[in-house]
């Protein structure tokens, strides 16, 4: 099948997956023995104990809040079982599955981002007479190794001096300070977004206590390089709480950390709030290591029309999306969503504006009905989708060759959370987790080969509403709640495999 995800495909597939006529099914309480060879039926009907009902399983999980679910036959689109299926609930990171479909439709699986170096001057005798530009297109996969390679290629061209200014251009996408303002300031999964991103816009903070106090480093490390970063600064503060605090230092990100929380040594990734400057900072360091001294980077919104002298190209979009769905990277989701909206000619000035465009597309092309996205990653709890809408989207997307393979295989586990090897039910799905929100949406194959699309969303808004400040990073009772939610999801999957397989 053609890998391109065209609008014509979506409209055609959506029509065939329309669920307006489906029947609601209940679990059978008994099953007849098969007809013997020769046409004679077995004399008795074997009574089998039906798996626990969804209601009983949900009540036993003691999650509180609201649980919505739906499961459908993948071949026919017939709904098999539902509960609160029409209620709008936060999808968490299962929204990334919709973002993947949205971006594939607009950009195609072979789309690649590029990061370029250009100049508006001439190059003679190793000297650039004009300015040098580091230009981004939003590549969410750009890392420290890539910038090192770009600086090395600049040196390989024989360039040893740049007489003009060093600029970075990051306006291919809007500059956004963060993804969701309700998240704690210091969590690395809530970074800034721009047209020039590096290392998922995270900086590595490491500390070690010595005889004269703490030694602190801020770097952009990779598996090969560890350049120091100068646009992110850290101060040790004599306090216990808050553990981290941030303020905009103008030309840099100013962090402080409570000395009482550090211990002997440790490290963590912190978000970057000035991503374009961050990338330019690291590139300047690598250029200097190659003997090319650049002036301090400045932002520019204009790019020269000259041909690029160095270009770094990302992997194809299909690979980017597979990694996004596997590792649930929020920055990638926002970048590909914003890029898709701009490609389609929609408004992408803010995440909300771009997400509104995706909502309209999903409600029509994927038959989601009433989905309302606040972003492309699912980090905002303001997004609302229904379990029925998510199942509809999976039914439409099933006709896109390879989409199910983009989703991550989900391991089935025993009561001690150990992986059950060779479990007869196979699941490919996208998980979603926020504080007291757990979602799962995708495809399952029962032991007999029957395939189903499903979606589950549980949200306890009362528990979420009670969280304040730093509690949001690791709320009390949150891990136990999430374990119960995941156990419930598996119980329902096993039920559907037994009852409908």
N, C-alpha and C positions, 0 to 999 in steps of 0.2 A: 504493500500500500504506500502511496505517496507520503513521505515524511512531513511534507509541509502541512501545517495546520491551518487551512484556509477558512475564511468566514463561511464560504459555501458548505464546507464539510460540517462546520458546527451547526448551521441551520438545518441541514439535512439530517444529521445524526440526532439533533435535539427533537426534531419532529418524530423520528422513529422511536425515540425514548420517552415520548409523552406519557405521563402516568395518570392522566385524568380518569382512566377507566379501571385502574387496578383494584383488586379485591384485597381485603384484609384477612390474613389467615391466622388461625389459632393452632397451637401445638396439638398434634393428635395424641389421644390417650391410649390408643392401641394400634397395632399393626397386624394385618393379615399375613399368614404364612404364604410363601409363593406357591403358585400353581405348579403341581408336579408335572413332569414330562408326560405327555399323552393327554393332557387336558383335564385331569381329575384334580379337583381342589382338595387340599388337606382338610381333614374333617373339623379341626378346631382352630380357633383364633387365639394366638398367643398374646396374653396381656403383658405389656412391657411398661416399666415405670418411666414416665415422662421426666425429662430433666426439669429442674426447678423452673418455675415461671419467671419471666423477667421481673415482675413485681416482687416476688420473694427474694430474688437475688439482689435487687436494688435496695430493698429494706435491710437485708442482712449486711450490706456494705456500710451502712450508717454514714453516708456522705452528706446528708442534708441537701438543701438547695433543690435544684431541678435537674433531672436527667432526661435527655431527649435521645431517641435512637430510632433507626430505620434500617431495614435490610431488604434487599430485593434480588430476585433471580437475575443474574447478569445477562442471560441469553434473551429472556422475554421482557425484562423490565418490570415484571409483576412484583408488587410489594408482598413480602412474606410476613413481616411482623414490625410493628411500630409502637412507640410510646412517646407522647409529647413531641411528635415529629415536626409539628409546624411552628413550635416556639423558637423565637430568635434568641440565641445564646452566643457567648463569645467563642469563636472558633479556635482561639490561640494559634499555634503554628500550623494547624491544618489549613489555614488560609494560604500558606505557601504553595499548596497544591493548585489552588485556583490561580495564584500569581504565575506559576509555571505554565499553565495552559494559556493564560492571557498573553504572556511574553512570547510563547511559541507561535501563537496566532499572529501576532504583530511583527515579529522579527524573524521567525524561522529557526530551525534547529542549528543551522550553520553560521548564524550571526556571530561576529567576533568584535570585541572592544579593542581599541588601539590607544596606546600612549606614545606621543611623538615628541621629538626635539626638532625645533625649527629655528631659523635665524632670518632676520630681515636685512642682513648684511652680506658681504662677500667673504669668501674664505680664500686666503692666499698665504703661502708660506707658513701654514699652521696657525694663522691668526684670523679670528672672526672679527670683522670690522664693526659689525653691528651688535644687536642684542641677541640673547639666547632665550628660547621659550621652551618650557616643559608643559606640554599640553595634554590634558586628560579628556577621555570620552566617558568616564564613569566606571571604568573597569573595576569590578569588585574583587578581582583576583590578583591585582597588582601587589607584589610583595617586595621585600628587601632584595632578594636575589635578582629580581627583574631590573630594579634600579641600578644595581651593581653592574649588570650586563650592559645596560644602556650607557653608563659612564665609560665602560671599557670599550664599547664600540665608538664612542666619541673620540677616545684616545687613538683607536686604530685608524681613524680617518686622518690622523696626523695633527689634530687640533691641540694646541698647547696654550692658547691665550684667547680670552674673550674680552674685547675692549669695551663692549657695551654693557647694558644692565642684564641681570638674570631675572626673568619673569616666570611665574607659573600661571597657568590659565585653567580655572576650575569651574567655569560656568556652563559646561555642557549640560549639567543638571543643577537644580536649585541648591544653594548652600543652606543646609538645615542644621541647627545646633544639636539636635538629638532626634530620635524617632518618637519617643513617648515621654512627655514631660512629667508624667506621674511616677516614673521609675526613679530609684535612688540615683544620685548624681554619679556615683563611682562605678556602676556596673558596666562591664565592657560590652555586654550585649545591647547596649543602648547608646551607640556612638553617634557622632555627627555624620552627615551625608553630603557629598558634593560630587562634582565632575572629576575630581582627582582624589582617589582614595588609596590608602596604603595599609597593608596588614590588617584589613577589616577595620581600619581606623582605631587601632589599639596601640598603646605604648607599654613596654614592659618595665615595671617598677620592681627593683630588688634591693633588699637591705641586709646588712650584716653588722652585728654589734662587735665593736673592738674596744681596746683599752681607752680610746679617746672618744667614745660615743659611737654613733651609727655611721657606717659608710653606705651611701645611697647612690644608685645608678638608675638612669632612665634611658632605655635604649630601644632600638627597632630591630631586635634580634630575629634571625632566621636560623636554619640549620647550618648555614655557611658563614654568616656575617653577624657582627654585633656592633653596629655603629651607634655612638652616643647620640642622643637627641637633645637639642637645645631649646626647642619650643615648648617642652613640657618640663616644669620644674617642681621639685618636691621639698617641702620643709617639714622637719620633725617638730611637733608641737607638744608641749608639756600638758597633756590632758588625757582623759580616758575616753570621753565621748564628745562629739561624734568621732568615729574612727577616721573618716575622710571628710574633707571639705574642699570646695573648689571655688575659685573666682577667676574671672577673665582678666589676665594681666596685660591685655592689649596685644603685644607682640608675642605672647606666650600663654600657655595654660599654667596657672598657678595652683598646685595642690598642696595640701598639708595633711599629715597623718598623726594620729594620737600615739605618742611614745608608749603609753600603757598598753597598746594593743599589738605591739610589734614582736615581742619575744626576742629570741636570740638572732634568728635569721628567717628569711622567707622571700616570697615574690608573688606578684599577681599582675594581670593585665588590667590597665585602666583605659577608659575611653579617651579618644582625641576629639577636641572640640574645634580644631583648626586644621582640618585634614589636608587642604591644599598646601598650606605652609609646612605641614609635617612632611609631606612627600618631597617638597622642594628642599627642606632642611637636610633630609637624608641624601638626596641626590647631590647637593652641594658638597657634603662630606665625601662621597665616593669620587666626585670629580677632582676634589683636592688630592685624594689619594692617588689619582692618575696623573697628577702634576698640572691639572687645569684649575686655576684659581678663579672662582666666580664671585661676583659681588653678592651681598646679602639679598636674598630673594624678595621680590615684590610681586603683588598680585596685578594681573592685567586681564581685562575682559575681551581684548582683541587679539586675534592670532594672525600672524603673517600669512600671506597667500602662497608663499614659496613652498617648494616640495620639502617634505620631511627629510632630514639627514640621518636620523635614527628613529626606528619604529619598533615598539614592542607590541605583540599581538596576543590577545587572550586565547584560551581554549575555546572551542565552539560552545554555543549557548547550551546545547544538550548536555555537555559535560559539566558546565557551570551549574545547571539546574539539578543534575544528579547529586552533585556535592552539596548544593543548597538544601535539598530535601533530606540528605543523609545527616548532615551536621546542623541543620536548622539555623543557618547564618542569616541573621536579621538584615545586615547591611546588603547582602546579595539580593534578598527579596525586594528591598526598597529600590535598589538601583535598577534591577531588571524591570520592575513595575513602572518606575518613572520613565525609563527609556522606552518601554512599550507604549506608554501614553503619548509621549512626544512623537513617536513614529506614527501613531494613529491620528495625530493632529489634535489631540485633546489638551486640556489644561493640566499642566504639571508643575504649577508654581509652588504647591505645597503637597505634602503626603495626602492630606484629606481630599484635595481637589483631584489628584491622580487616582486615589482609591475610589472616588465617586464615579470616575470614568470606568474603572474596572467593575464596579458594582453593576452599572448599567449593562455592560457587555455580558457579565456572568448571568444576570437575570434573564437575558434574552438568549444568548448563544448556548449557555449551559442549563437553561431552564431552572435556575435556582429560585426564581419567583420573587423573593423579598430580601435577598442578601443586602447588607449594608456594611461596607468595609470602611474603616477609618485609616488604614494603612495597608501595605502589601505584605507585611511580615506576620501579622496577628499579635504583635506585642501590645497593642492597645486593646483594653477590655471593652472599648466602645464599639468595636466591630460586632455585628450580629448576623448570624446565619442560622438556618434550621437544619436539623438532621435530615429532613426530607430533601431540602435544597442541596445538601452535600451529596446525598445518594444520587439525586438527579444528575449532578455534575459528573459523578463517577460513571454513570450509565452512558452519558454522552461521550465522555472521554475514552471509553473502552474501545471506540472505533479508531482511535488514533494509535497506530502501530508503535509500540515501544513505550507508551506512557506508563503502563503498570510497572515496567521495568525501571523507570525512574524512581519509583517509590521504594522505600527501604523495606527489606524483609524484616518482619517482626517475629522475634523468637517467642515461643510459648514456654512458660516457666511453671515449676512446681510450687508447692506451698512455701518453700524456703527461698523462692525467687531464683532457683538454679535453672538454667536452660535445659529443656527437655529435648534431647537429640532425637531426630527422626520422628517428630510429632506428625501424626497423619494429616493435620490441618495446616495448610500453608497460607501465610498472610503477607501481603505487600500493602503498606499503608503509610500515612503521614501521621505522626504523633503531634500533640499540642499540649503544652503545659504552661499555665500561669498560676499564680497563687490561688489555690482552691478552685482551679479550673483544669479539667483534663478532657482531652478530646482525641479521637482516633477515627480516621476515615480512609477507606481504600477498598481492597479486594481480598477475598478469601476463597480458597479452594478446599472443599470438603474431602474426606477420605475417599469418596467414590468418584471424585473429579468434578462434582457440581461446583460452579463458580457463582459467587454472590458479590454484590456491592453493598457496603454498609457504612454507617456513620454513627458515632456516639459522642455526645457532649454532656458533661456534667459541670455545673457551675453552682457554687455556694456563695451567692453575693453577700449574704450577711457576714460570713467570715472574712471575705475580702474587704468589706466596708470598714471593718474594725481595725485594719492594719494602718499603722502610722510610721512615716519616715523610714528609718533603717530596718524596721521589722519586715519590710517588703522583700528584702534580699533573702532572708531565711526565716520565715514566720514560724512561731511555735506551733507544733502539730502539723505543719505543712507536709513534711516528708511522709508521715504516717498516713495522712489523708490521701496523698498521691499514690502510695502503695496500694491502698484499698481500692482506689479508682481503677488502677491498672489491673488488679486482680478481677474486679467486676467486668472489665472489658473482655478479659480472656474468658471468663465464665460464660458471657453472652455469646462470644464467638464459638466456643465449644458446644453450647446449646444449639446454635443455628446449624453447626455441622452435623449434630446428632439428629435433630428434628427434620431439617430440610435437605440434608445430604442423602 
